[in-house]
C-alpha cells in the first residue's frame, strides 16, 4: 500500500518483552474509538525485528509468535476457498513481521540501521523491544504529519514500571523543535519517532556509531537536513524503565551528552555549558 509504515525494532535478549511489544504494533490496525483505522488510509504495517545476537531465545520466541498469528488466521478463513488467504497472517497485509539477524553484534544503532536499509515503507518508525505503543498511536501520528507536512515527528510518552504499567509521569513535548532548541532539550524519545521517507533519504536518518546515538541522530538531521521536527503532545508510548532493558541504562547519560556537545557537535566550552544547564534541568524534571 502507498502509505506503508515500516516499524523497526532492535532486539537483544528481550524474550520477556517482545511479544507484548509486537502486540502493541499489530493493535494499531484496529480503529481508535470510532475514528478511521490505518486500513482507511490505505496504509499497512511492516514490522522489522533486528536481532542483535540474543542469547535468550528471542528469535525462537518471535518465530513461535508468528506461527500462532498464522494459525489464528487459518482458523478464521478455514471455510474460505481462497487459498491465498491461508498462506499466513504476518507475511501478507495488513501486517508483516520480518526477522533479520545481524551476523555480528552491532548495538542498538547498528541494529536500527540494518532495519532502515531493509525498510520498504514510506514512513519509518522506531520502537524499542521493551516499550509499547498505545492504541491509535500510528493513526494519530500519521494524521498529525499529514496536517503539518512534517518530515520528522515525535510524540509525548509516559514512564512505565518494569511490567510496562504507566506510572502517571507523562513527558510533554513542544509543538516544534529546532536544532538549537534540541541541544538544550533532549525530549525526543526514540520509540515515538517517525520519518516521512518521501521527504528524507535513508542515508539521512542512519544512526551514527557514538554513545547516545539516538540524540546524536536527531541533532544531525535537524542541523543538516530539516529546520524543525514536530511534536504531538500526547502520551502515545509507554517507556518501560527497569534493569536490563534496552533503554534503562541512564548512569552515564550526563557524560554521554557532554561528549556529544564537545566531540560530535564540536561546540565551544561556553556554549556547551549553556546548553548543558538547560539539558540537566529538563532531564531532572522529566524523571520527577
Backbone as JSON, one array per atom type, in Angstrom:
{
  "sequence": "XXXXXXXXXXXXXXXXXXXXXXXXXXXXXXXXXXXXXXXXXXXXXXXXXXXXXXXXXXXXXXXXXXXXXXXXXXXXXXXXXXXXXXXXXXXXXXXXXXXXXXXXXXXXXXXXXXXXXXXXXXXXXXXXXXXXXXXXXXXXXXXXXXXXXXXXXXXXXXXXXXXXXXXXXXXXXXXXXXXXXXXXXXXXXXXXXXXXXXXXXXXXXXXXXXXXXXXXXXXXXXXXXXXXXXXXXXXXXXXXXXXXXXXXXXXXXXXXXXXXXXXXXXXXXXXXXXXXXXXXXXXXXXXX",
  "N": [[0.83, -1.19, 0.0], [0.32, 2.37, -0.47], [1.0, 3.98, 1.7], [2.66, 2.64, 3.51], [3.89, 1.75, 6.73], [6.95, 1.23, 8.09], [8.08, -0.43, 10.82], [10.66, -0.39, 13.0], [12.36, -2.53, 15.09], [14.86, -2.97, 17.27], [16.38, -5.83, 18.68], [17.54, -7.4, 21.57], [18.2, -9.91, 23.68], [15.48, -9.91, 24.67], [13.41, -11.56, 25.41], [11.46, -11.6, 27.39], [9.83, -9.47, 26.84], [9.21, -9.02, 24.13], [6.91, -10.1, 22.85], [4.62, -8.7, 23.84], [5.32, -6.21, 22.98], [5.23, -6.52, 20.17], [2.51, -7.14, 19.97], [1.42, -4.64, 20.61], [2.03, -3.18, 18.37], [0.72, -4.52, 16.24], [-1.87, -4.12, 17.09], [-2.32, -1.56, 16.23], [-3.65, -1.62, 13.87], [-6.31, -1.65, 14.39], [-9.41, 0.17, 14.69], [-9.65, 3.36, 16.28], [-11.54, 4.22, 18.79], [-13.81, 4.66, 17.16], [-12.76, 6.26, 15.18], [-11.04, 6.74, 12.0], [-9.34, 3.84, 10.82], [-6.04, 2.46, 10.23], [-6.29, 1.03, 7.86], [-8.19, 2.47, 6.48], [-6.74, 4.55, 5.57], [-5.37, 3.56, 3.49], [-3.1, 2.24, 4.32], [-0.49, 0.07, 5.49], [1.29, -2.14, 7.72], [4.65, -2.89, 8.29], [6.67, -4.85, 10.12], [9.88, -4.84, 11.27], [12.05, -6.75, 12.85], [15.15, -6.68, 14.3], [17.44, -8.85, 15.28], [20.08, -8.76, 17.52], [22.15, -10.62, 18.16], [21.04, -12.1, 20.31], [20.96, -14.13, 23.28], [19.05, -15.44, 24.63], [17.02, -16.84, 23.45], [15.34, -15.2, 21.98], [14.89, -14.95, 19.06], [13.62, -17.44, 18.54], [11.3, -17.21, 20.06], [10.02, -15.14, 18.72], [9.56, -16.44, 16.28], [7.72, -18.45, 17.12], [5.66, -16.77, 17.88], [4.89, -15.66, 15.43], [3.96, -17.99, 14.17], [1.73, -18.63, 15.77], [0.08, -16.45, 15.22], [-0.34, -16.86, 12.5], [-1.75, -19.31, 12.59], [-4.09, -18.55, 13.86], [-5.33, -16.96, 11.93], [-5.62, -18.83, 9.9], [-7.57, -20.45, 11.0], [-9.7, -18.65, 11.08], [-10.23, -18.29, 8.39], [-10.9, -20.8, 7.55], [-13.1, -21.86, 6.21], [-13.01, -20.61, 3.84], [-12.58, -20.52, 0.37], [-10.59, -19.32, -0.95], [-7.45, -19.89, -1.34], [-5.17, -18.36, -1.15], [-5.47, -16.75, 1.01], [-4.78, -18.29, 3.11], [-2.11, -18.44, 3.42], [-0.76, -17.2, 5.41], [-0.63, -14.87, 8.13], [1.15, -12.82, 9.03], [2.84, -12.56, 6.9], [1.66, -11.23, 4.87], [-0.38, -8.42, 3.89], [-2.59, -7.28, 6.51], [-0.31, -6.93, 8.15], [3.15, -7.51, 8.25], [5.77, -9.46, 9.57], [9.16, -9.28, 9.77], [12.08, -10.95, 10.43], [15.32, -10.17, 11.04], [18.77, -11.01, 11.29], [21.63, -9.82, 12.73], [24.89, -10.5, 11.68], [27.02, -10.07, 13.31], [27.34, -8.61, 16.55], [26.06, -5.4, 16.76], [25.05, -3.41, 18.31], [22.5, -1.05, 19.45], [22.32, 1.11, 17.6], [23.49, 0.06, 15.23], [21.74, -2.09, 14.78], [19.31, -0.76, 14.32], [20.04, 0.59, 12.0], [20.38, -1.55, 10.23], [17.71, -2.31, 10.02], [16.61, 0.03, 8.89], [17.79, 0.04, 6.34], [16.56, -2.17, 5.23], [13.92, -1.5, 5.14], [10.76, -0.91, 3.53], [8.76, 0.91, 3.57], [6.89, 4.01, 3.16], [6.86, 5.52, 5.43], [8.97, 5.51, 8.29], [9.22, 4.17, 11.44], [10.2, 3.89, 14.9], [10.64, 1.53, 17.53], [11.52, 0.49, 20.67], [12.38, -2.73, 21.97], [11.41, -3.2, 24.49], [9.45, -1.43, 25.03], [6.08, -0.07, 24.6], [3.41, 0.75, 22.34], [0.56, 2.86, 22.63], [-2.92, 2.19, 21.89], [-3.97, 3.33, 18.66], [-1.82, 4.99, 18.18], [-0.16, 5.12, 15.81], [-2.02, 5.92, 13.82], [-2.87, 8.45, 14.76], [-0.45, 9.83, 14.71], [0.29, 9.73, 12.03], [-1.8, 11.23, 10.85], [-1.28, 13.66, 12.08], [1.26, 14.24, 10.98], [0.56, 14.49, 8.29], [-1.08, 16.78, 8.35], [0.73, 18.77, 9.02], [2.63, 18.52, 7.14], [5.01, 17.21, 7.76], [8.37, 16.09, 7.94], [9.64, 14.82, 9.98], [8.64, 13.6, 12.99], [7.58, 13.4, 16.45], [6.32, 12.14, 19.59], [4.63, 12.71, 22.77], [5.21, 10.84, 25.83], [4.81, 8.22, 28.32], [6.28, 7.37, 31.38], [6.88, 4.04, 32.46], [6.53, 1.17, 34.65], [8.45, -1.81, 35.53], [6.77, -3.75, 34.56], [5.58, -2.56, 32.49], [3.49, -0.85, 33.11], [1.76, 2.16, 33.2], [3.04, 4.96, 34.98], [2.0, 7.4, 35.48], [3.65, 9.52, 35.19], [4.11, 11.73, 32.89], [5.64, 12.81, 29.91], [5.75, 15.85, 28.43], [5.77, 17.4, 25.2], [7.23, 19.82, 22.95], [5.56, 21.79, 20.38], [7.06, 22.26, 18.09], [10.52, 21.72, 17.31], [13.78, 22.91, 16.97], [17.19, 22.63, 15.74], [18.95, 24.11, 17.47], [17.28, 24.37, 19.69], [16.9, 21.7, 20.33], [19.41, 20.98, 21.24], [19.35, 21.86, 23.82], [17.29, 20.51, 24.91], [16.55, 17.38, 25.32], [14.21, 15.91, 24.61], [13.15, 14.27, 22.68], [12.13, 11.09, 22.16], [13.15, 7.89, 21.24], [11.32, 5.74, 20.71], [9.07, 7.07, 19.91], [9.43, 8.3, 17.53], [8.94, 9.2, 14.08], [9.55, 9.11, 10.58], [9.01, 10.66, 7.39], [9.66, 9.23, 4.47], [9.44, 10.2, 1.94], [10.32, 12.69, 2.08], [12.81, 12.62, 3.13], [16.02, 10.96, 2.85], [17.26, 7.59, 3.11], [19.94, 7.51, 3.93], [20.1, 9.86, 5.29], [18.99, 9.41, 7.78], [20.36, 7.44, 9.11], [21.82, 5.98, 11.99], [24.49, 7.3, 13.9], [27.66, 5.87, 14.91], [28.08, 6.29, 17.83], [28.07, 6.95, 21.39], [24.88, 7.44, 22.97], [23.48, 7.47, 20.56], [20.96, 7.95, 19.45], [20.1, 10.56, 20.25], [22.23, 11.97, 19.08], [21.64, 11.46, 16.42], [19.17, 12.75, 16.0], [19.98, 15.4, 16.34], [21.81, 15.63, 14.24], [20.16, 15.36, 11.96], [18.43, 17.57, 12.28], [20.25, 19.6, 12.17], [21.36, 19.47, 9.61], [19.52, 18.66, 7.63], [16.7, 19.26, 7.88], [14.59, 21.93, 9.12], [12.89, 21.86, 11.34], [11.55, 19.55, 13.75], [8.42, 18.01, 14.48], [6.26, 18.0, 17.25], [3.87, 15.9, 18.7], [1.82, 16.41, 21.24], [0.95, 14.26, 23.08], [0.68, 11.46, 25.16], [1.61, 8.72, 23.8], [3.13, 6.49, 23.91], [4.49, 3.94, 25.97], [7.14, 3.99, 28.1], [9.23, 1.75, 29.21], [10.89, 1.31, 32.24], [13.47, -0.31, 33.77], [15.81, -2.63, 35.19], [18.22, -3.95, 32.96], [16.92, -3.61, 30.51], [16.63, -2.39, 27.1], [16.67, 0.41, 27.06], [17.29, 1.26, 29.61], [19.68, 1.99, 30.9], [20.85, 4.65, 32.39], [22.95, 5.67, 33.73], [25.29, 6.74, 32.7], [24.45, 8.89, 31.29], [24.77, 11.69, 31.52], [27.52, 12.13, 31.04], [27.64, 11.16, 28.44], [26.02, 12.94, 26.96], [27.45, 15.3, 27.34], [29.82, 14.63, 25.97], [28.76, 14.48, 23.42], [28.17, 17.18, 22.9], [30.78, 18.3, 22.89], [32.56, 16.61, 21.4], [31.22, 15.53, 19.2], [29.32, 17.44, 18.15], [31.01, 19.51, 18.39], [30.92, 21.92, 19.88], [31.67, 25.09, 21.41], [33.3, 25.51, 24.62], [31.97, 27.4, 26.41], [29.4, 27.55, 25.16], [28.63, 24.9, 25.24], [28.4, 24.51, 28.02], [26.29, 26.26, 28.51], [24.14, 25.06, 27.03], [24.11, 22.6, 28.32], [23.25, 23.21, 30.9], [20.5, 23.78, 30.59], [19.7, 21.3, 29.56], [20.21, 19.58, 31.77], [18.44, 20.48, 33.78], [15.94, 20.04, 32.58], [16.05, 17.3, 32.15], [16.01, 16.28, 34.73], [13.48, 17.16, 35.57], [11.83, 15.62, 33.91], [11.99, 13.14, 35.05], [11.07, 13.3, 37.59]],
  "CA": [[0.0, 0.0, 0.0], [1.15, 3.55, -0.72], [1.41, 4.64, 2.94], [3.18, 1.62, 4.42], [4.73, 2.15, 7.86], [7.95, 0.24, 8.5], [8.36, -0.28, 12.25], [11.95, -1.04, 13.23], [12.52, -2.92, 16.49], [16.11, -3.68, 17.58], [16.1, -6.82, 19.73], [18.68, -8.05, 22.2], [17.81, -10.55, 24.94], [14.22, -9.29, 25.07], [12.4, -12.63, 25.4], [10.39, -11.33, 28.34], [9.05, -8.31, 26.45], [8.99, -8.82, 22.69], [5.56, -10.43, 22.39], [3.68, -7.62, 24.11], [5.71, -5.1, 22.1], [4.64, -6.82, 18.86], [1.05, -6.99, 20.11], [1.05, -3.22, 20.62], [2.13, -2.69, 16.99], [-0.35, -5.12, 15.46], [-3.11, -3.49, 17.53], [-2.5, -0.28, 15.54], [-4.56, -1.81, 12.74], [-7.69, -1.54, 14.83], [-9.9, 1.54, 14.74], [-9.47, 4.01, 17.58], [-12.73, 4.91, 19.31], [-14.69, 5.06, 16.09], [-12.07, 7.05, 14.17], [-10.54, 5.95, 10.89], [-8.24, 2.94, 11.1], [-4.97, 2.55, 9.24], [-6.75, 0.5, 6.58], [-8.93, 3.53, 5.8], [-5.73, 5.44, 5.0], [-4.62, 2.76, 2.53], [-1.8, 2.02, 4.95], [-0.26, -1.2, 6.14], [2.42, -2.12, 8.64], [5.75, -3.85, 8.1], [7.47, -4.88, 11.33], [11.22, -5.38, 11.04], [12.76, -7.01, 14.1], [16.56, -6.97, 14.03], [18.06, -9.48, 16.44], [21.48, -8.36, 17.57], [22.95, -11.61, 18.87], [20.41, -12.51, 21.57], [21.34, -15.44, 23.8], [17.95, -15.91, 25.5], [15.96, -17.45, 22.66], [14.45, -14.19, 21.4], [14.43, -15.29, 17.71], [12.67, -18.56, 18.6], [10.03, -16.69, 20.58], [9.39, -14.4, 17.62], [9.06, -17.46, 15.35], [6.51, -19.03, 17.69], [4.64, -15.73, 17.84], [4.42, -15.61, 14.05], [3.17, -19.2, 13.89], [0.43, -18.51, 16.43], [-0.72, -15.5, 14.45], [-0.74, -17.54, 11.26], [-2.76, -20.32, 12.9], [-5.33, -17.85, 14.18], [-5.98, -16.54, 10.69], [-6.03, -20.05, 9.18], [-8.85, -20.87, 11.57], [-10.73, -17.7, 10.68], [-10.54, -18.46, 6.97], [-10.96, -22.25, 7.28], [-14.18, -22.17, 5.28], [-12.84, -19.78, 2.65], [-11.95, -21.28, -0.72], [-9.46, -18.55, -1.48], [-6.29, -20.49, -0.69], [-4.13, -17.36, -0.91], [-5.68, -16.17, 2.33], [-4.3, -19.22, 4.11], [-0.66, -18.51, 3.37], [-0.18, -16.64, 6.62], [-1.1, -13.56, 8.55], [2.18, -11.8, 9.13], [3.6, -12.44, 5.66], [0.85, -10.52, 3.91], [-1.05, -7.32, 4.57], [-2.19, -5.94, 6.92], [0.93, -6.84, 8.93], [4.22, -8.48, 8.01], [6.88, -9.43, 10.52], [10.41, -9.73, 9.17], [13.13, -11.11, 11.43], [16.67, -10.11, 10.49], [19.79, -11.33, 12.28], [22.96, -9.28, 12.47], [25.9, -11.56, 11.75], [27.84, -9.72, 14.46], [26.65, -7.66, 17.41], [26.31, -4.04, 16.31], [24.45, -2.45, 19.21], [21.19, -0.51, 19.04], [22.45, 1.93, 16.39], [23.7, -0.83, 14.08], [20.53, -2.86, 14.54], [18.34, 0.13, 13.68], [20.5, 0.86, 10.63], [20.03, -2.73, 9.45], [16.28, -2.21, 9.74], [16.37, 1.15, 7.96], [18.19, -0.37, 4.99], [15.63, -3.18, 4.74], [12.55, -0.98, 5.16], [10.13, -0.61, 2.24], [7.64, 1.82, 3.78], [7.02, 5.47, 3.02], [7.15, 6.02, 6.77], [9.78, 4.66, 9.15], [9.02, 4.45, 12.87], [11.07, 3.09, 15.75], [10.09, 1.08, 18.81], [12.44, -0.39, 21.39], [11.75, -4.02, 22.22], [10.85, -3.25, 25.83], [8.41, -0.4, 25.13], [4.79, -0.39, 23.97], [2.6, 1.85, 21.84], [-0.84, 2.87, 22.99], [-3.81, 2.05, 20.72], [-4.19, 4.53, 17.86], [-0.63, 5.83, 18.09], [0.27, 5.35, 14.43], [-3.03, 6.67, 13.11], [-2.82, 9.84, 15.2], [0.8, 10.45, 14.29], [0.23, 9.9, 10.57], [-2.67, 12.38, 10.58], [-0.52, 14.83, 12.55], [2.29, 14.54, 10.0], [-0.11, 14.96, 7.08], [-1.56, 18.14, 8.56], [1.87, 19.7, 9.11], [3.59, 18.2, 6.08], [6.24, 17.01, 8.53], [9.31, 15.02, 7.58], [10.16, 14.24, 11.22], [7.73, 13.88, 14.1], [7.73, 12.62, 17.67], [5.17, 12.34, 20.45], [4.85, 12.57, 24.19], [5.24, 9.45, 26.3], [4.62, 8.04, 29.76], [7.17, 6.4, 32.02], [6.2, 2.84, 32.93], [7.33, 0.34, 35.54], [9.06, -2.98, 34.92], [5.71, -4.52, 33.9], [5.07, -1.64, 31.47], [2.28, -0.18, 33.56], [2.01, 3.58, 33.29], [3.25, 5.48, 36.33], [1.39, 8.71, 35.58], [4.68, 10.52, 34.89], [4.0, 11.95, 31.45], [6.57, 13.79, 29.34], [5.14, 16.74, 27.44], [6.72, 17.77, 24.15], [6.89, 21.08, 22.27], [4.93, 21.64, 19.06], [8.17, 22.16, 17.14], [11.84, 21.84, 17.93], [14.86, 23.14, 16.01], [18.5, 22.1, 16.17], [19.44, 24.82, 18.66], [16.4, 24.03, 20.8], [17.13, 20.29, 20.69], [20.65, 20.91, 22.02], [19.02, 22.17, 25.22], [16.1, 19.77, 25.33], [16.62, 16.04, 24.73], [12.9, 15.34, 24.88], [12.75, 13.35, 21.61], [12.33, 9.71, 22.61], [13.25, 7.07, 20.03], [10.13, 4.92, 20.45], [7.97, 7.92, 19.44], [9.87, 9.0, 16.31], [8.54, 8.72, 12.76], [10.04, 9.89, 9.45], [8.38, 10.52, 6.08], [10.79, 9.0, 3.58], [9.3, 10.98, 0.72], [10.96, 13.98, 2.34], [14.18, 12.35, 3.56], [16.64, 9.77, 2.28], [17.68, 6.66, 4.17], [21.25, 7.87, 4.47], [19.92, 11.0, 6.19], [18.5, 9.04, 9.11], [21.16, 6.38, 9.7], [22.33, 6.32, 13.31], [25.96, 7.3, 13.99], [28.25, 4.91, 15.85], [28.56, 7.0, 19.01], [27.18, 6.77, 22.53], [23.68, 8.29, 22.82], [23.35, 7.58, 19.12], [19.66, 8.48, 19.06], [20.17, 12.02, 20.37], [23.16, 12.46, 18.05], [20.98, 11.36, 15.13], [18.17, 13.83, 15.86], [20.72, 16.65, 16.15], [22.38, 15.62, 12.89], [19.09, 15.6, 10.99], [17.94, 18.93, 12.43], [21.33, 20.51, 11.79], [21.79, 19.42, 8.22], [18.52, 18.23, 6.64], [15.42, 19.95, 8.0], [14.64, 23.01, 10.09], [12.12, 21.56, 12.55], [10.77, 18.34, 13.98], [7.11, 18.39, 15.01], [5.88, 17.21, 18.4], [2.47, 15.65, 19.03], [1.87, 16.43, 22.69], [0.05, 13.25, 23.64], [1.49, 10.31, 25.62], [1.17, 7.59, 22.97], [4.09, 5.4, 24.1], [4.88, 3.6, 27.33], [8.59, 3.83, 28.16], [9.5, 0.86, 30.33], [12.16, 1.51, 32.94], [13.78, -1.44, 34.64], [17.15, -3.13, 34.95], [18.49, -4.9, 31.91], [16.21, -3.36, 29.27], [17.42, -1.69, 26.1], [16.76, 1.84, 27.29], [17.26, 1.54, 31.03], [20.95, 2.4, 31.49], [20.99, 6.11, 32.37], [24.01, 6.04, 34.66], [26.32, 7.55, 32.04], [23.77, 9.81, 30.37], [25.35, 13.03, 31.62], [28.81, 12.11, 30.34], [27.41, 10.95, 27.02], [25.53, 14.18, 26.36], [28.58, 16.23, 27.31], [30.69, 14.22, 24.87], [28.11, 14.88, 22.16], [28.4, 18.61, 22.72], [32.17, 18.68, 22.67], [33.29, 15.79, 20.43], [30.44, 15.28, 17.98], [28.85, 18.72, 17.62], [32.17, 20.41, 18.46], [30.51, 23.21, 20.41], [32.64, 25.72, 22.31], [33.08, 25.2, 26.03], [30.89, 28.21, 26.99], [28.09, 27.2, 24.61], [28.32, 23.57, 25.77], [27.93, 24.7, 29.39], [24.98, 26.9, 28.4], [23.16, 24.04, 26.62], [24.07, 21.55, 29.33], [22.46, 23.68, 32.03], [19.1, 23.54, 30.24], [19.51, 19.85, 29.46], [20.2, 18.95, 33.1], [17.2, 20.86, 34.48], [14.81, 19.37, 31.94], [16.18, 15.85, 32.36], [15.55, 16.0, 36.1], [12.03, 17.36, 35.61], [11.16, 14.51, 33.23], [12.04, 11.92, 35.85], [10.49, 13.54, 38.92]],
  "C": [[0.87, 1.25, 0.0], [1.66, 4.22, 0.55], [1.93, 3.65, 3.96], [4.05, 2.26, 5.51], [5.67, 1.0, 8.19], [8.34, 0.53, 9.94], [9.62, -1.07, 12.56], [12.14, -1.26, 14.73], [13.86, -3.63, 16.66], [15.87, -4.61, 18.77], [17.4, -7.42, 20.25], [18.25, -8.58, 23.56], [16.52, -9.95, 25.51], [13.09, -10.31, 25.1], [11.22, -12.33, 26.31], [9.43, -10.24, 27.86], [8.53, -8.32, 25.02], [7.56, -9.12, 22.25], [4.57, -9.3, 22.66], [4.04, -6.38, 23.3], [5.12, -5.31, 20.71], [3.12, -6.68, 18.89], [0.64, -5.52, 20.0], [1.16, -2.61, 19.22], [0.98, -3.24, 16.15], [-1.7, -4.51, 15.83], [-3.36, -2.15, 16.85], [-3.43, -0.4, 14.34], [-6.01, -1.59, 13.12], [-8.11, -0.08, 14.9], [-9.82, 2.07, 16.16], [-10.72, 4.8, 17.93], [-13.59, 5.48, 18.19], [-14.04, 5.9, 15.01], [-11.58, 6.13, 13.06], [-9.4, 5.06, 11.33], [-7.17, 3.11, 10.03], [-5.42, 2.05, 7.87], [-7.52, 1.54, 5.8], [-7.99, 4.52, 5.14], [-4.96, 4.75, 3.87], [-3.19, 2.56, 3.05], [-1.69, 0.57, 5.42], [1.01, -1.1, 6.96], [3.39, -3.24, 8.3], [6.6, -3.76, 9.36], [8.8, -5.56, 11.03], [11.92, -5.5, 12.38], [14.19, -7.4, 13.75], [17.18, -7.54, 15.3], [19.56, -9.25, 16.39], [22.29, -9.32, 18.44], [22.37, -12.03, 20.21], [20.84, -13.92, 21.96], [20.23, -16.04, 24.66], [16.79, -16.51, 24.72], [14.99, -16.47, 22.03], [14.0, -14.55, 19.99], [13.42, -16.44, 17.7], [11.3, -18.1, 19.09], [9.29, -15.91, 19.5], [8.81, -15.37, 16.59], [7.78, -18.1, 15.84], [5.35, -18.04, 17.65], [4.03, -15.64, 16.44], [3.53, -16.81, 13.74], [1.8, -19.14, 14.54], [-0.48, -17.56, 15.69], [-1.22, -16.13, 13.16], [-1.88, -18.52, 11.52], [-4.1, -19.68, 13.19], [-6.06, -17.46, 12.91], [-6.4, -17.75, 9.86], [-7.38, -20.53, 9.7], [-9.97, -19.95, 11.13], [-11.17, -17.9, 9.24], [-10.67, -19.93, 6.57], [-12.01, -22.6, 6.25], [-14.07, -21.39, 3.97], [-12.09, -20.58, 1.58], [-10.77, -20.55, -1.34], [-8.18, -18.99, -0.75], [-5.23, -19.44, -0.37], [-4.26, -16.74, 0.47], [-5.1, -17.06, 3.43], [-2.78, -19.28, 4.17], [0.0, -17.88, 4.58], [-0.66, -15.24, 6.9], [0.01, -12.52, 8.45], [3.02, -11.68, 7.87], [2.77, -11.85, 4.53], [0.23, -9.33, 4.64], [-2.19, -7.89, 5.39], [-0.87, -5.84, 7.68], [1.91, -7.91, 8.47], [5.23, -8.35, 9.12], [8.09, -10.05, 9.84], [11.46, -9.8, 10.28], [14.47, -11.14, 10.72], [17.66, -10.38, 11.61], [21.11, -10.7, 11.88], [23.99, -10.4, 12.63], [26.9, -11.31, 12.87], [27.1, -8.65, 15.25], [27.06, -6.24, 17.03], [25.78, -2.99, 17.28], [23.16, -1.88, 18.64], [21.28, 0.29, 17.75], [22.6, 1.06, 15.15], [22.47, -1.63, 13.75], [19.46, -1.99, 13.86], [18.75, 0.42, 12.25], [20.22, -0.33, 9.71], [18.56, -2.69, 9.07], [15.95, -1.12, 8.76], [16.67, 0.72, 6.53], [17.22, -1.37, 4.39], [14.21, -2.65, 4.58], [12.04, -0.64, 3.76], [9.02, 0.42, 2.36], [7.95, 3.27, 3.45], [7.42, 6.08, 4.36], [8.02, 5.0, 7.51], [9.59, 5.12, 10.59], [9.89, 3.5, 13.67], [10.35, 2.74, 17.05], [11.11, 0.17, 19.46], [11.68, -1.63, 21.86], [11.15, -4.15, 23.6], [9.75, -2.22, 26.05], [7.13, -0.85, 24.43], [4.14, 0.89, 23.46], [1.18, 1.72, 22.36], [-1.7, 2.72, 21.74], [-3.99, 3.38, 20.0], [-2.98, 5.4, 17.66], [-0.25, 6.14, 16.65], [-0.73, 6.2, 13.67], [-2.98, 8.15, 13.48], [-1.57, 10.53, 14.68], [0.84, 10.67, 12.79], [-0.64, 11.1, 10.2], [-1.96, 13.68, 10.96], [0.53, 15.23, 11.52], [1.69, 15.06, 8.7], [-0.5, 16.43, 7.21], [-0.43, 19.15, 8.52], [2.9, 19.49, 8.02], [4.98, 17.97, 6.68], [7.07, 15.88, 7.97], [9.72, 14.21, 8.8], [9.2, 14.6, 12.33], [8.06, 12.98, 15.29], [6.54, 12.93, 18.57], [5.59, 12.36, 21.92], [4.85, 11.1, 24.58], [5.06, 9.42, 27.81], [5.63, 7.04, 30.28], [6.34, 5.25, 32.57], [7.12, 2.05, 33.84], [7.87, -0.88, 34.8], [8.05, -3.87, 34.2], [5.01, -3.71, 32.81], [3.68, -1.1, 31.83], [2.6, 1.3, 33.75], [2.09, 4.06, 34.72], [2.55, 6.82, 36.55], [2.37, 9.84, 35.33], [4.76, 10.69, 33.38], [4.95, 13.06, 30.99], [5.86, 14.56, 28.23], [6.2, 17.15, 26.42], [6.28, 19.06, 23.47], [6.28, 20.81, 20.89], [5.96, 21.53, 17.96], [9.47, 22.24, 17.93], [12.89, 21.96, 16.82], [16.15, 22.54, 16.53], [18.98, 22.79, 17.45], [18.58, 24.52, 19.88], [16.65, 22.6, 21.28], [18.42, 20.11, 21.47], [20.39, 21.11, 23.5], [17.89, 21.31, 25.77], [16.08, 18.4, 24.63], [15.31, 15.28, 24.96], [12.46, 14.33, 23.83], [13.13, 11.93, 22.0], [12.19, 8.77, 21.41], [11.97, 6.31, 19.71], [8.92, 5.74, 20.04], [8.25, 8.52, 18.06], [9.32, 8.34, 15.05], [9.07, 9.68, 11.7], [9.19, 9.63, 8.22], [9.51, 10.42, 5.06], [10.57, 9.53, 2.17], [9.98, 12.33, 0.85], [12.41, 13.84, 2.79], [14.71, 11.13, 2.83], [17.1, 8.87, 3.41], [19.02, 7.04, 4.77], [21.16, 9.06, 5.42], [19.62, 10.57, 7.62], [19.28, 7.89, 9.74], [21.79, 6.85, 11.0], [23.86, 6.29, 13.33], [26.44, 6.32, 15.06], [28.91, 5.65, 17.0], [27.64, 6.67, 20.17], [26.07, 7.82, 22.48], [23.43, 8.56, 21.35], [22.02, 8.17, 18.67], [19.65, 10.01, 19.13], [21.08, 12.61, 19.3], [22.49, 12.45, 16.68], [19.97, 12.48, 14.95], [18.88, 15.16, 15.62], [21.27, 16.73, 14.73], [21.33, 15.97, 11.85], [18.61, 17.05, 11.05], [19.0, 19.96, 12.03], [21.52, 20.6, 10.29], [20.7, 19.15, 7.19], [17.21, 18.99, 6.7], [15.52, 20.99, 9.12], [13.98, 22.65, 11.41], [11.65, 20.11, 12.55], [9.49, 18.77, 14.69], [6.69, 17.43, 16.12], [4.37, 17.11, 18.58], [2.4, 15.45, 20.54], [0.78, 15.54, 23.29], [0.89, 12.03, 23.99], [1.0, 9.04, 24.93], [2.09, 6.38, 23.09], [4.35, 5.2, 25.58], [6.36, 3.25, 27.32], [8.91, 3.02, 29.42], [10.87, 1.16, 30.93], [12.36, 0.36, 33.92], [15.14, -1.98, 34.28], [17.21, -4.1, 33.8], [17.76, -4.66, 30.61], [17.06, -2.48, 28.37], [17.67, -0.23, 26.47], [17.0, 2.23, 28.74], [18.54, 2.12, 31.61], [21.14, 3.91, 31.33], [22.18, 6.6, 33.2], [25.05, 6.96, 34.01], [25.73, 8.6, 31.11], [24.41, 11.19, 30.36], [26.66, 13.1, 30.83], [28.61, 11.98, 28.83], [26.95, 12.24, 26.34], [26.65, 15.21, 26.29], [29.53, 15.9, 26.16], [30.08, 14.56, 23.51], [28.33, 16.36, 21.89], [29.81, 18.9, 22.23], [32.83, 17.93, 21.51], [32.55, 15.58, 19.12], [29.99, 16.6, 17.35], [29.94, 19.78, 17.62], [31.76, 21.83, 18.87], [31.62, 23.77, 21.29], [32.32, 25.36, 23.75], [31.98, 26.07, 26.64], [29.51, 27.8, 26.47], [27.67, 25.8, 25.09], [27.76, 23.68, 27.18], [26.53, 25.31, 29.41], [23.9, 25.88, 28.05], [22.99, 22.98, 27.7], [23.22, 21.94, 30.53], [20.97, 23.43, 31.78], [18.79, 22.05, 30.17], [19.34, 19.22, 30.83], [18.9, 19.24, 33.83], [16.02, 20.1, 33.89], [14.86, 17.86, 32.16], [15.69, 15.46, 33.75], [14.04, 16.12, 36.18], [11.28, 16.19, 34.98], [11.05, 13.29, 34.14], [11.49, 12.09, 37.26], [9.04, 13.07, 38.96]]
}
